[in-house]
């Protein structure tokens, strides 16, 4: 294939992925399913006729994609919202993953005929969730969740992949390496988690420091700086013996909850890059599978998918959340939205590359389980939210006709200051408020209109002031604007 033909093929696959995401938004079908279908249709047994049977390359594409997707997810994680459910999220990401692997592994041993260790390996491969698929469905259907369910799903989905990787790699070593023991695997878990957490947090701080202090001459270099740093975080952590996936996720959380210059544009860059990586990863995994090989494993796949959805996931959720304060219906919803996604398919390439006897069978069963999970669970998330009464009113985020990008040496931010009912600011001109010189009112949102203010502009109840100020000044003025204050 010459360069021009390769570029045309690549363009068509990317465009197909983009159009698939539009279909996902329109009809509520999980985007990952459509990306996989694009790959399968383009494959050697589909219309495209592209033969792709390189598990090593698919795994490498998947690892790089996951690194960038996890970092973007960390950047978008609101720590103040996640912190109250930190303990529950960590339990779901560790104990929950382990219980899921154990139950599915036992089912694979008893129902399908795998040896116990092979069954546990298959269980470990499918033990992590992909809540990104859930969020795409919630956004497409304009659904919000009550209480702390959404932050908990965010935290679990971003932090449970490392545990699944550790279990998978450890069990492969036990199967294929003479002398490997559960004790050595457990010690490896501890080392990888500790090093991954320490390096992720430390390098996340270093990333913010670099972005704020380097003062690059061209804005276009900042995405290159952050991208290079993310890849460095993963590479250094893995070389040091830590878990690179955990490190990049924590680095993203640390950076995303700090102030740095060009933050808005960098968040957009990494969000776009994450979407590109999702398309590339799912299409590559779709190309890797041969649809004709799925039908023979349909029976085993359905049995194990049922064990996962109706036994393993609920058991892991209800056990991990004992004494958490979550209601039974909230736990039931969390149990149902434990979708499987790209990570299990990527992990299913590990036994292939280790040349384990049942590797091909495992890969096809895992692929079938993911498809079954997405088709059944993914398409019924809105119905489950209504059934378990966890649906909340949609809060649409306001969009203002201005943007502000922080620069080095300036600590101000754009913030929203509401003039509520009974506020002492209502009915007064801006000049009469005695606002500190460090705070500037740059725009007023009034209903569906925007007002460019001056000192004589009178404020009304229901106005939202878009102000430029540092955090301390804003907190003082916000306190003055509350009803009963002056």
WOZI-V213103 format. One line per field, one symbol per residue. phi: phi as a letter, one per 30 degrees, with the letter a starting at -180 (. if undefined). burial: + if it has 16 or more other ideal C-beta (glycine too) atoms within 10 Angstrom, else -. A space follows every 10 residues. Layout:
phi = ???
burial = ???
This chain:
phi = .ddddddddd dddddddddd ddddddcide dddddddedd ddddccddid dbbcdddddd ddddddeddd ddddedddee ddedcddddd dddcdddddd dddddddddd ccjddddddd dddddcdccb dedddddddd chcbcdhcdd eddeddddcc dedddddddd dddddccdjd bddddddded dddddddddd dddddddddd ddcdhddbed dddddddddd ddeddddddd jccddddddd ddddddccdb dhdddddddd dddddedddd dddddddddc edddddcddd ddeddddddc bddedddddd cdidjddddd dddeddcddc bdeedddddd ddddhdecdd deeddddddd dddddddddc eedddddchc dcedcdddcc dbbbcebdjb cdbdbcbdcd diddddicde dddiddddcb dcabcbiccb cddbdddddb djdbccccad dddddddddd ddeica
burial = ---------- --+--++--+ +--+---+++ ++++++++++ +++--+-+-+ -+--+--++- +++-++++++ +++++++--- -+--+--+++ ++++-+++++ +++++++++- -+-+---+++ ++++++++++ ++++++++-+ --+-++-+++ ++++++++++ ++++++++++ +++++----+ ----+--++- -++-+++-++ --++-+++-+ ++-------- -++-+++-++ +-++--++-- -+++++++++ ++++++++-+ +++--+--++ --++++++++ ++++++++++ ---+--+--+ +-+++++++- -+++++++-+ +--+-+---+ ++++++++++ ++++++++++ ++---+-+++ ++++++++++ ++++--++-- ++-++--+-+ +--------- ---+-+---- -+-++-+-+- --+-++---+ --+-+---+- +-+++----- --+---+-+- --+++++++- --++--++-+ +-----
